[in-house]
Amino acid sequence: MLAIRPKDTQLRDTQQTVSLEKDGVEIELHGCAVSRRGVFGYWALVVCTAGLAYVASVWYPGMYARLAMRPTQLAQASYIRVQQGDKQLALERVTASPSDGSFESGFGESKERVECNFTNKTELRAFSFRHHCFVFCPTFNAFFAVSQWKDAAWTRGTATQVSGLSNNVVAQRMRVFGKCNIDIQEKSYLQLLWEEALNPLYVFQVASIAIWCVEEYYYYSAAIFVISLASIGSTLVSTKHTARRVRAMANYVCAVRVLRSNVWSDMESSELVPGDVVDLAEPGLDVVPCDMMLLEGNCIVDESMLTGESVPESKVSVVSGDHVLESIDVAAHTFDPAVSRYIVFAGTRIIRARKARSSYPGFSSNSAQPFRATAMVLRTGFCTTKGTLVRSILFPHATKFRFYRDAMRFVWCLAGIACIGFIVNTINLHRLGVSPGEMAIKALDLITVAVPPALPASMSIGMVFAARRLRKAGIFCISPSRINVASKVAVVVFDKTGTLTEEGMDVLGVQTVSQTLGEFGELQTEPWGLENTSTMQYPGEDAKVGGRGLSVDVALATCHSLSIVDGTLVGDPLEIKMVEFSGWSIDERNTTSDPHETPTITACPPQSSHQDIRVIVRCFEFAPELRRSSVVTSDLNGRQLAAYVKGAPEVIRDLCHPESVPKNYDTVLNTHTQGGYRVISLAGRMLDMDAAQLLNRKSIERDLVFLGFLVFENRLKPATASVLCELRDARIRTIMCTGDNPLTAVSVAQECSLIAPGTTVFVSHLKRPALCSSDGNMFVPLTSVEWKESTGQSIELDPVTLIPKSTDPHNACKTELNRPYCLAITGAAFAYLERHAQGTPAWKHMLMRAAVFARMSPEQKAALVDHLQQLGYISGFCGDGANDCAALKTADIGVSLSEAEASVAAPFTSRVSDISCVVQLVREGRCSIATSIACFKYLGIYSIIQFTTCCILYSYDVNLTNGQFLFVDLFAVLPITVCLDRFEPFSRLVPRRPTASLASKRVIASLIGHTVLTAGFQLAVFAMSASQSWYHAPEPATPGDPDSTPEKGDLNTILFVFSAFQYVFMGVVFAIGPPYRQRAIRNYAFVLVTVSLLAFELGVLLGPLPGLRSLFGLVKVQVGWRFVVFGMAVANFVMCYFGERVVFPLVAAPAAKMCRLARLVFTGRLSEIARRNSTKGLIDAVDTDTELSGARIKPSLWTYLGHRPGRKEYKILAHMHGLSI
């Protein structure tokens, strides 16, 4: 059976659109068949172009498909072309396997299920893309991912039959799903070498080496070849090592015991298929090999390797009537919390599996049936939760960062300059009478000069050093390109518990209700005295149901889901602290004579009699959607049944008798939460012994008697406050996103200075939603959210404008209104506004003002990050555990404080357990981006300097010698480039973020300015030297043969020596330190290289060293002129240094405005604006809908010229609302 979801899948005969929700991408599938004529034409083109066509098809994968393939229907396709937009991602081969058995299957949602029977088909057609397996269904003429498969019986609520799967069904499912193993095929060194060698960078280097060899630059060619070979080898080793690590983490096979055809047999876990029944109590089964649903028994598992949570989880078997199988979405990345309690996930470790008699249909009908602990396989291989995490590592989301886009544009600009030089010098060489072969070689050589092969590689050198420094600091990176992205982080969202605060909590005390006053008594910090039971009686449905007989200490000792393994309590650390505080001891014992019966948890008070022992009869575990948990207890005789409930105070209050709730409930609760404490409410009720077994959870958790508050204190981590202050000083916005109480979260945020001192906080309160309005008023949904001041002052926010206003007509609160304020939003209000007010000004204002998001689910955390990104923020998220996994992957910079397997989906993982790693990462990111831009500018100017030198020399048909090229590229430029990349980050963060665009005004002004200065000084030195009486211009050694012109001469010597000084001095110019990097004097390698090169070049210029002159092919120049050359080099350096630090930044903005003005004049828009009355025309041209107090902003012409159309929305909103950015 198949499910077609119109919003996800659009079907055609030859193509299909599929949404991969787990990967967050949408792809197009195009059916293709091999065209013999096309294949012949393609290979003929490859032969004719000497392999260049093949290289081009590797760079542009769609080229081969368009030449050698023809479109065809999906049903007959032998290949599937996978596209995302206009970009081809892959060309996958369709495989066909026999389908001799019935494959009763379902795809998609159970409500729209159509049976698809393969019995009458002779083959099963399938293909794989990024470890997603797609199967063709003839019924719908479409491919479906096997992760959507759901047995038809499951939709009717029936698990695998008691006899297990038959061999025919197993064989059919094995053909579809493959081995139950996350097996990543490693590429051989030969494959990796071939792929790396076809990288455009190395192809360009091969072409350059070929040209240099023709020109007899053998030493230089050999040196570049060795460097390239070393680079490729290093990349291959690193790639292979990473692949092996991921494969070792993902691959797992163990022995399992499986029920098939009513026979238990031992086999490898790789042979499992969905629907198999597995014995979890098998001694050798320590780690779960796939996602399974528990059918019989119960178990305790350690999911820390997946979730990062060090809390063992209890798993229970499905119960008849729970409708788990019907509602389960097997295609989802994770299951709903209500379903997860029945699921054991792949990669988790089994702590204990306990056998029991199941109540699931077909497994417990026979009372003589032996006790078992079994589970049914739901998902295998890459379809499991672990498989999805591994796939996210193998295929991470592409980072849209303008630095990398501008880098390629910069390379193309240099290529354009090279083409211009190619044309000009070809004409000049033709004028000189140079032979066509020599002319072609020299012109092509000029391209290798203008586009240095090391330019693209320099972009990654800085990131390599940054990643190494991060590794030393305990921060590991799986995506080095994200280091540069960290430089532009403008907002960081933090989880609270375990991130800003310590992982564990301590019980501060219990505050019970005074029965005489009807109010809270004093906070009891010791368990003594808690045994006093409630004597109050409240009306209920039954006179027997009341508060008499309830006890707070029993609630503390029994209201939990803890288990005992090897004599140790395992479970939620919060519940362990609660039980320890009560002073009671927890044990397991059989309450029946049946030795096979599952032991029950009992609680025994200290120094008490046998009749005081309490037995936990039934346990309803904590449900996130209900925000509470409960138990049913009795004495050893099965009498005195009582229910105890604990949970969020606002939830428990609504479940209690109003008479049992103290008068000062809100006052005491606010006092605790505003003090930063976590508060859990305790309540209970006595149960009718006859009706107890018939009650379900909803019936038990009602008509409760309030017992008191359990108060926990959660201490801040030592580094939290100082790190948040440093981020705030750097104008990086910080937000708390937690599942805790909003007032508790606000208190912690104020304590750690996430909310600045003196800031008023308004907390959201969702009233009864007003979904629509008869008059169509769009502001009606906004009025359903009230914004009240957190300390109870008579001030609130207007729900539409979010402007403070007084609620007391006698008190204007003028002082309060003038103070800065922020918002604390609950998950309920966030979800409501997201649904009904998203995109409105109030919604955007709320996102800009909010500092705390409380009671947020994992999905809401990821949604928050996504909404911040839509405002233009480069966002970061720092958290731990699986509940943060979605947000970690959504954020531009995700930092996990957990070493669990789930955390590896985050770009960064820190072994440092506090948030200081965020500051370290941002500092390294800013240093890395500043270094990358400095290296780009240096190598760009280096290519301009050498390009200018070669162009001047080419005008006389001469060039630099082999030794000169070798010295410049290997012994001058390369060491300086590497040393520039070794700058360490500055010691503190500054408010201004570095530019990440090579097309920014300052970068372009710097490049143009230095190009003019360096080229101008070279031309000046050339002109001045040519005017000297001792100067001899290059002439052919053989008259009439321009190819015989010797390279040695005055022109070659002067230009080489002068340009050599330029290379070193420009390295000093671009060695900019603060505010993003340490001062150059602290980079000892750079200082040593620079001083050594300057001393060596001065020795070559001024010293009597004929050996060096002979090595570089230099001639002796007049002594006085040598000082002139050095003086010109120093003057060039001074002007470039002063320009880089003072002049170019100042003229960048005015120059950009003048360029835009010239463009307006050239296109005629300026006169059009003038005709339309300048003010109005300028407003239209600015194209802004910004309004302040109802008045439009009217910019002047000069302001308009400086307007940036692509300015990020959050900056505009911050300016509108007077917020810092």
Disulfide bonds with the S-S distance in Angstrom:
none
